Amino acid sequence: MPATNIDPDRFYTVEEVSDLFRHDCQTTQRWIKNGRLRAFRPGHRILIPGKDIQRLLAETEVKGGWQ
């Protein structure tokens, strides 16, 4: 999923976010636990708002890379 196709009004699964950032699902879950990404758990799924994904992408672009 290209970064330009992030819908700010949609919610994404941990797997989708992990694919977007090209890392393991555990990294996405760690970002949620550490407060780097907001997430909601309606039932058994963890969902991440698209606007938070866009914010994280913008932060990494401004800083010039990953921390």
N, CA and C of each residue as an Amber inpcrd file, in Angstrom:
protein
   201
   0.8520000  -1.1770000   0.0000000   0.0000000   0.0000000   0.0000000
   0.8960000   1.2390000   0.0000000   0.8960000   2.0190000  -1.0580000
   1.7130000   3.2350000  -1.0910000   1.2560000   4.2490000  -0.0400000
   2.2080000   4.9850000   0.4940000   1.9180000   5.9600000   1.5470000
   0.9390000   7.0300000   1.0780000   0.9150000   7.3330000  -0.2060000
   0.0280000   8.3770000  -0.7130000  -1.4290000   7.9370000  -0.7180000
  -1.6890000   6.6460000  -0.5200000  -3.0470000   6.1230000  -0.5480000
  -3.6550000   5.9710000   0.8430000  -3.0880000   6.5950000   1.8510000
  -3.6200000   6.4980000   3.2030000  -4.8570000   7.3850000   3.3120000
  -5.9870000   6.7750000   3.6210000  -7.2410000   7.5040000   3.8060000
  -7.3270000   7.9200000   5.2720000  -7.3420000   9.2170000   5.5760000
  -7.3600000   9.6640000   6.9710000  -8.6440000   9.2870000   7.7160000
  -9.7010000   8.9600000   6.9940000 -10.9790000   8.6260000   7.6180000
 -11.1780000   7.1180000   7.8050000 -10.2010000   6.3390000   7.3690000
 -10.2900000   4.8810000   7.4580000  -9.4580000   4.3770000   8.6280000
  -9.8000000   3.2070000   9.1360000  -9.0080000   2.5530000  10.1650000
  -8.2640000   1.3730000   9.5380000  -7.0080000   1.1970000   9.9280000
  -6.1340000   0.1760000   9.3660000  -5.7690000  -0.8490000  10.4310000
  -5.5660000  -2.0850000  10.0030000  -5.1750000  -3.1420000  10.9340000
  -3.6710000  -3.0610000  11.2000000  -3.2350000  -3.7550000  12.2220000
  -1.8090000  -3.8260000  12.5450000  -1.0380000  -4.4010000  11.3590000
  -1.6050000  -5.3930000  10.7080000  -0.9450000  -6.0160000   9.5590000
  -0.7640000  -5.0260000   8.4060000  -1.7900000  -4.2250000   8.1370000
  -1.7020000  -3.2390000   7.0520000  -0.6430000  -2.1840000   7.3560000
  -0.5910000  -1.7200000   8.5980000   0.4050000  -0.7120000   8.9770000
   1.8110000  -1.3160000   8.8930000   1.9540000  -2.5600000   9.3220000
   3.2510000  -3.2270000   9.2520000   3.7150000  -3.3690000   7.8050000
   2.8070000  -3.7070000   6.9100000   3.1510000  -3.7950000   5.4870000
   3.5630000  -2.4290000   4.9420000   2.8500000  -1.3980000   5.3430000
   3.1450000  -0.0480000   4.8660000   4.5570000   0.3840000   5.2640000
   4.9150000   0.1460000   6.5290000   6.2300000   0.5510000   7.0230000
   7.3040000  -0.5110000   6.7920000   6.8790000  -1.6500000   6.2380000
   7.8020000  -2.7570000   5.9320000   8.5670000  -3.2390000   7.1600000
   7.7980000  -3.5390000   8.1930000   8.3920000  -4.1130000   9.3850000
   7.4480000  -5.1440000   9.9870000   7.8780000  -5.7570000  11.0600000
   7.1320000  -6.8130000  11.7080000   5.9250000  -6.2570000  12.4720000
   4.8910000  -7.0680000  12.6320000   3.6960000  -6.6610000  13.3770000
   4.0440000  -6.2930000  14.8200000   5.0430000  -6.9260000  15.3870000
   5.4300000  -6.6170000  16.7620000   5.9300000  -5.1760000  16.8890000
   6.5650000  -4.6650000  15.8560000   7.0230000  -3.2710000  15.8780000
   5.8290000  -2.3330000  15.9280000   4.8100000  -2.5940000  15.1210000
   3.6000000  -1.7680000  15.1440000   2.9380000  -1.8420000  16.5150000
   2.8650000  -3.0150000  17.0890000   2.2660000  -3.1630000  18.4150000
   3.0900000  -2.4310000  19.4740000   4.4000000  -2.4300000  19.3220000
   5.2660000  -1.6950000  20.2580000   5.0300000  -0.1920000  20.1190000
   4.8580000   0.2960000  18.8860000   4.5640000   1.7180000  18.6650000
   3.2580000   2.0990000  19.3490000   2.2790000   1.2130000  19.3020000
   0.9960000   1.4720000  19.9650000   1.2030000   1.5150000  21.4770000
   1.9050000   0.5330000  21.9960000   2.1460000   0.4590000  23.4420000
   2.9200000   1.6800000  23.9500000   3.8810000   2.1740000  23.1550000
   4.7060000   3.3150000  23.5500000   4.0440000   4.6650000  23.2630000
   2.8680000   4.6510000  22.6340000   2.1500000   5.8840000  22.3600000
   2.5340000   6.5640000  21.0550000   3.3500000   5.9230000  20.2590000
   3.7380000   6.5090000  18.9760000   2.5730000   6.4750000  17.9770000
   1.7180000   5.4690000  18.1100000   0.4960000   5.3500000  17.3050000
  -0.6830000   5.1430000  18.2350000  -1.8040000   5.7990000  17.9120000
  -3.0430000   5.5570000  18.6460000  -3.7320000   4.3500000  18.0360000
  -4.4440000   3.6010000  18.8550000  -5.1720000   2.4450000  18.3440000
  -6.4350000   2.2290000  19.1670000  -7.3870000   1.5610000  18.5330000
  -8.6560000   1.2320000  19.1710000  -8.8790000  -0.2600000  19.0380000
  -9.5590000  -0.8330000  20.0100000  -9.8150000  -2.2660000  19.9820000
 -11.3180000  -2.5250000  20.0700000 -12.0160000  -2.4180000  18.9380000
 -13.4380000  -2.7620000  18.9420000 -13.5910000  -4.2740000  18.7500000
 -13.7200000  -4.9880000  19.8230000 -13.7780000  -6.4460000  19.7240000
 -12.3790000  -7.0330000  19.7790000 -12.0770000  -7.9070000  18.8460000
 -10.7940000  -8.6190000  18.8640000  -9.7270000  -8.0060000  17.9650000
 -10.0800000  -7.0080000  17.1910000  -9.1240000  -6.4080000  16.2580000
  -8.5670000  -5.1050000  16.8140000  -7.3220000  -4.8290000  16.4690000
  -6.7000000  -3.5550000  16.8100000  -6.7480000  -2.7050000  15.5490000
  -7.3070000  -1.5080000  15.6540000  -7.4440000  -0.6250000  14.4960000
  -6.7360000   0.7010000  14.7520000  -6.0560000   1.1880000  13.7290000
  -5.2580000   2.4070000  13.8150000  -5.8380000   3.4280000  12.8360000
  -6.1380000   4.6490000  13.3170000  -6.6950000   5.6770000  12.4250000
  -5.7050000   6.0940000  11.3340000  -6.2170000   6.2720000  10.1270000
  -5.3840000   6.7000000   9.0100000  -4.6970000   8.0260000   9.2550000
  -5.3760000   8.9420000   9.9510000  -4.7580000  10.2460000  10.1990000
  -3.5250000  10.1140000  11.0890000  -3.4950000   9.1270000  11.9860000
  -2.3100000   8.9120000  12.8200000  -1.1690000   8.3020000  12.0120000
  -1.5160000   7.4740000  11.0550000  -0.4900000   6.9060000  10.1670000
   0.1230000   8.0230000   9.3290000  -0.7160000   8.9110000   8.7980000
  -0.2130000  10.0510000   8.0260000   0.6980000  10.9310000   8.8740000
   0.3280000  11.1590000  10.1290000   1.1480000  11.9690000  11.0290000
   2.5170000  11.3230000  11.2420000   2.5310000  10.0110000  11.4720000
   3.7980000   9.3070000  11.6800000   4.6570000   9.3410000  10.4250000
   4.0350000   9.1840000   9.2740000   4.7810000   9.2760000   8.0140000
   5.3900000  10.6660000   7.8390000   4.6240000  11.7060000   8.1590000
   5.1220000  13.0820000   8.0400000   6.2760000  13.3060000   9.0010000
   6.1950000  12.7810000  10.2080000   7.2790000  12.9400000  11.1740000
   8.5710000  12.2960000  10.6840000   8.4670000  11.1230000  10.0900000
   9.6670000  10.4430000   9.6250000  10.2610000  11.1370000   8.4000000
   9.4160000  11.7500000   7.5630000   9.9090000  12.4840000   6.4030000
  10.6450000  13.7480000   6.8370000  10.1070000  14.4370000   7.8430000
  10.7220000  15.6790000   8.3320000  12.0720000  15.3950000   8.9620000
  12.1570000  14.3060000   9.7210000  13.3970000  13.9620000  10.3980000
  14.4280000  13.3460000   9.4680000  13.9950000  12.9660000   8.2740000
  14.9150000  12.4160000   7.2900000  15.2110000  10.9440000   7.4530000
  14.3960000  10.2330000   8.1900000  14.6030000   8.7960000   8.3210000
  14.0690000   8.2740000   9.6220000  14.3450000   7.0190000   9.8480000
  13.8630000   6.3420000  11.0470000  14.7590000   6.6440000  12.2260000
  14.1650000   6.5700000  13.3760000  14.9230000   6.8030000  14.6100000
  15.5690000   5.5180000  15.0640000
